[in-house]
Amino acid sequence: MAADPAVIPTGLASLLLDFEQEAKRVEEDRGEIEMLIRQSRGETETLSRREQQMANRQRQIEANLDNYTREEIREIFTAVRDAQMRLFLMRSQVEQLEHKRKTLEQYAEHLRKLHDALETNSAPTTPRAGEPATAATPQQTIIRVIDAQEKERQTLARQMHDGPASSLSNLVLQAEVVERLFESDPQQARVELSALKTAVNSTFQHTRDFIFNLRPMMLDDLGLFPTLRRYVQEFETKTQIPSQLTIMGKDRRLPAHIEVILFRIIQELLSNVAKHANATRVLVSLDVGDRFVNATVQDDGNGFDAQSVLSAARERKTLGIGNILERVELLGGEINFESSIGRGTRVSLRLPASE
């Protein structure tokens, strides 16, 4: 990426050198993150095996409670809880590291394009249809990345507080009740222990749902289409809103960042339907072509004043719709909202289907 300073003005040569140094720093950071991802994945596999062993031990004890002391029962339940929490936190760490790696890769691509534009003494041109915009300066890119990260962290913290953290607190209280009953009323303790087991299974399922919504592992392993099929099915089960997914075109893997963005956008739109639309039916369609992928989410719900909502989203940048608009614009895509009060909503978008 180095330029010949003999044919470039001094000020521009200095700026190009800054770009090259920044690109080198980003590459070093990416290498460190790659190493951390490998280490974290190894620890995750070890913790997963440990958690499975603890769970098997717990089932053995539950099947023969009379053969174990109260202390042994408490120790295994504590060990299982700790193993599950450590595994959950380690998987979350891997997801965060992978997200940071992707962010750095995108930032490095912006640096490369800006460097190339400056090297030829020309400003970045207006992107063609299907190409991501490159007009943002490095500082603006960093600011947008930081803002997006902080919004994600705020959302994650709120969901953790209201979901798994709250459930785990209740489990601790139930375990303390069982502990006190073992000496005074062993029979009632067994009843409470059974209820605790049910609560643990429920919390575990909710935690798995939380992880899936945060970043479904099958999105990386199997791709967008199987992940969307499962998500739409679960959406219908949880909301009781009849939902239909139609996939047309080529059944193939898309670039990773396109699959992630498409999944997140459809996830956000369906979440809005569940929260606000009061709909009785939802249709989701995906059409994959050689150059573009088109997606549509349509419901027959309350609808809204599209113009005022979109204006507010662009100004405040805090609404889910605002995040959708920004992601689509960054990738050089197109999105259209069709809605009016009492007439449902149709959202259609187009993104490039290749790098």
Phi, psi and omega in degrees: 000356183293143180253160178275107184294345182291336183247011182238134177307151186304312181299319180290323178297321178296319179294320178297321178296321177299317178299317182295320179293320178295319178297321178295318179297317179298320180295321177295317178298319180296322178296319178295319180294321177302317179296317179296323179297316180298317179296316182295322178296321178297317178294324179297317178297319179296315180295325179296316178296320179296318180296321179294320178297316179296320180295320177296319178297320179298317180296323177297318180293318180298328180283344181220058185301325184293342183271000184235151177280165178300321182295320179294320178295316180296320181297317182290322178295320178295318180295318179297315180299315180295319181295318179294319180293317179296321178294318179299314181294321181292320177296323177296321179297318178299317180298317180296318179295319179294322177296319180294321178299315179298320179297317179295321178297319178294319179297318178298324178293319176299316179299318181298315182293319178293320177299314181298321180294317179292324182297330179265013179058033178226144178288157176303135182276165176294128184295145173283167180302129178092356179255141180291145179291145180233015185284341183291141175285163177304320180297317179296321179298315180298316181299316181295322179295315180297315179301315181296319180296316181295322177296319179296319181293321178298315179297316180297316180298318180295317180292322177296318181295316183279340185253258186304319182298316179295317180296319180295324177298318178295323179296320178299316179298317179297321179296322178294322177298314179299318181300317181292327184283340183301326181272321185274325185209081184303323181296315177293329178298320178295322177297314180293326179294323177295319178295323178296319178300317178298318180295321179296315179299319179296316179296321179297318179295318178297323179293320177296320176297320179299315179295319180298317180292327180291311178194094182297125181299327184290345175296321178283322186280313187251340178105182187292316189296308178299324180295317179294321179300314180294317184296317180295321177298315180291325176300316179295318180297316185284324186263345185062024175260116178307125186229138182232132177246128177239127179241125181237165179087205186279128177275088184216163177284140176258165174308144187305316183291330177290317179298318180296313182297315180299315180298315181297319181294312179296321177300315180294318180294318178293324176298319177296322178299314182296323185277323194236336195279331187055045185273159175249357181197143178227134177241127177238129180228149180222129180231113185256119177249188180290321185255327185227156171239128181250136179228147180221136173234120186229137177225165180251034186274206187294328185075177180200169177283098188301318184297314182290321180293318179293322177298316179296322180295319181290328182281316187272330180056028180242343181281158176302322179296324178299319177295321178298312181302316183294319181295317180295317181296321180299329181267004180071027180265187180227144178217143183223130178253123175242113182197151173207159184303125175082003185237020177074185184220141174229121178244123179237140180218157179226132178229154176297141183263006179220174182300000000 
